[in-house]
């Protein structure tokens, strides 16, 4: 797959670079295509039939190391140094609300459980590997993957208690959200308990 970072290529081109059989390359590329990690298109290159060109899909590209946390850590530090911790908190909460609007998953006329399900699905799509659990009269959104984990380790209160909780609350449009356990603290998952508002059915 690393060869496809350079540019889209044919199976023949990859086989030549790796000095292995073309059939082995084609078999491997087919598996990657089936998994959604590469895409294949036909392209006319010179004379003869169109060639099958393989390229990384967005999902495939995400498998390569990306240091988002380095940039995010720096941005958080600069905002805090320049404007102070209260401004940083305000900006992060506002960002959570803005992201919830971008998700646009909940309308006011939906029943409470449907709103919970839609918000959980939206968090799952963001990469949180989220699932909804309803037990003993409590509703919890459990995130098995923290997309901000590295940065959250240095900014636990801001990102776990404030940003993530506010993202859920704002997306639901009402009610309260409390962080019950967190991966930064050593828990296997992040669990947010959702408390209904008096207006909820």
C-alpha positions in Angstrom: 0.0 0.0 0.0 2.9 2.4 0.7 3.7 2.3 -3.1 0.3 3.8 -3.8 1.1 6.7 -1.6 3.4 7.9 -4.3 0.8 7.7 -7.1 -1.9 5.5 -8.5 -0.4 2.4 -10.3 -1.1 -0.7 -12.2 -0.5 -4.2 -10.8 2.2 -4.6 -13.4 4.0 -1.5 -12.2 3.8 -2.6 -8.6 5.0 -6.1 -9.4 8.0 -4.7 -11.2 9.0 -2.5 -8.3 8.6 -5.3 -5.7 10.1 -7.9 -8.1 7.3 -10.4 -7.5 4.8 -12.1 -9.7 2.0 -9.9 -11.1 -0.6 -12.6 -10.1 0.4 -12.2 -6.5 0.1 -8.5 -6.7 -3.4 -8.7 -8.4 -4.6 -11.1 -5.7 -3.5 -8.8 -2.9 -4.9 -5.7 -4.6 -8.2 -7.5 -5.0 -8.3 -8.2 -1.3 -7.6 -4.6 -0.5 -10.2 -3.4 -2.9 -12.8 -5.7 -1.4 -11.9 -4.2 2.0 -12.4 -0.7 0.7 -8.8 0.3 1.2 -8.0 0.8 -2.5 -10.0 1.9 -5.5 -9.7 0.7 -9.1 -10.5 2.6 -12.3 -9.7 2.0 -15.9 -7.6 4.5 -17.7 -6.3 4.7 -21.3 -2.5 4.8 -21.2 -0.9 4.6 -24.6 -2.1 2.1 -27.2 -4.1 -1.0 -26.4 -6.9 -1.7 -23.9 -7.4 0.6 -20.9 -5.3 -0.3 -17.9 -6.7 -1.0 -14.4 -5.2 1.7 -12.1 -5.2 1.2 -8.4 -5.2 4.1 -5.9 -5.6 4.4 -2.1 -9.1 5.1 -0.9 -9.7 7.6 1.9 -10.0 4.7 4.3 -6.7 3.2 3.1 -4.9 6.5 3.5 -6.2 6.7 7.1 -4.2 3.6 7.9 -1.0 5.6 7.6 0.3 7.5 10.6 -1.1 11.0 10.9 0.0 13.2 13.7 -3.2 15.3 14.1 -2.4 15.5 17.8 0.8 17.5 17.3 -1.1 20.3 15.6 -4.1 20.1 17.9 -1.8 20.2 21.0 0.0 23.3 19.6 -3.3 25.1 18.8 -4.7 24.4 22.3 -1.5 25.7 23.9 -1.4 28.8 21.8 -5.0 29.7 22.4 -4.5 29.3 26.2 -1.3 31.3 26.2 -2.7 34.1 24.1 -6.3 34.4 25.4 -6.2 32.5 28.7 -7.8 29.2 29.9 -11.4 30.6 30.2 -11.3 31.7 26.5 -9.9 28.3 25.5 -12.7 26.5 27.4 -15.3 28.8 25.7 -13.8 28.1 22.2 -13.8 24.4 22.7 -17.4 24.3 24.0 -18.5 26.5 21.0 -16.6 24.2 18.7 -18.5 21.2 20.1 -21.8 23.0 19.5 -20.7 23.9 16.0 -19.8 20.3 15.3 -23.1 19.1 16.6 -24.9 21.5 14.2 -22.7 20.2 11.3 -23.8 16.6 12.2 -27.4 17.9 12.0 -28.8 14.5 13.0 -31.5 15.5 15.5 -34.8 17.4 15.0 -37.0 18.6 17.8 -39.9 16.4 16.8 -38.1 13.1 17.2 -38.8 10.9 20.2 -36.1 10.8 22.9 -34.8 7.3 22.1 -34.7 8.1 18.4 -32.6 11.2 19.1 -30.2 9.1 21.3 -29.9 6.6 18.5 -29.2 9.2 15.8 -26.6 11.0 18.0 -24.8 7.6 18.7 -24.8 6.8 15.0 -23.3 10.2 14.2 -20.5 9.7 16.9 -19.8 6.3 15.4 -19.4 7.9 11.9 -16.9 10.4 13.4 -14.8 7.4 14.5 -15.7 7.1 18.2 -16.9 3.5 17.6 -20.0 4.5 19.7 -22.9 2.3 20.8 -26.0 3.1 22.8 -26.6 1.1 26.0 -29.8 1.3 28.0 -29.6 -0.5 31.4 -31.4 -0.1 34.7 -33.3 3.0 33.4 -30.1 4.7 32.4 -29.0 5.6 28.9 -25.3 5.6 28.2 -23.3 6.3 25.0 -20.2 4.1 25.1 -17.2 5.1 22.9 -14.8 2.3 22.2 -12.4 4.6 20.3 -11.3 8.1 21.3 -10.4 10.1 18.2 -8.7 12.7 20.5 -7.0 10.3 22.8 -3.4 11.6 22.5 -4.4 15.2 23.0 -6.9 14.3 25.7 -4.1 12.8 27.8 -2.7 16.3 28.2 -6.1 18.1 28.3 -8.3 15.6 30.1 -10.9 18.0 31.6 -11.1 20.2 28.5 -11.6 17.4 25.9 -13.2 14.6 27.9 -15.4 16.3 30.4 -16.1 19.5 28.4 -15.8 19.0 24.6 -17.0 15.4 24.2 -19.8 15.8 26.8 -20.9 19.0 25.2 -20.9 17.5 21.7 -23.3 14.8 22.8 -25.5 17.3 24.8 -25.6 19.9 22.0 -26.4 17.2 19.4 -29.3 15.9 21.6 -30.4 19.6 21.9 -31.4 19.2 25.6 -30.8 17.2 28.7 -27.5 16.6 30.7 -24.5 14.5 29.9 -22.1 13.2 32.5 -18.8 11.5 31.8 -18.9 8.3 33.9 -15.6 6.7 32.9 -12.8 7.6 30.5 -10.0 5.8 28.6 -7.6 8.5 29.7 -8.2 7.3 33.3 -7.5 3.7 32.3 -11.0 2.6 31.6 -11.5 0.3 28.6 -14.1 2.8 27.1 -15.4 6.3 27.5 -18.9 6.2 28.9 -21.2 9.2 28.9 -24.5 8.9 30.9 -27.3 10.9 29.3 -29.9 12.4 31.7 -33.3 13.3 30.2 -34.7 16.8 30.5 -38.1 17.3 32.0 -39.4 18.0 28.4 -38.3 14.6 27.1 -40.9 11.8 26.6 
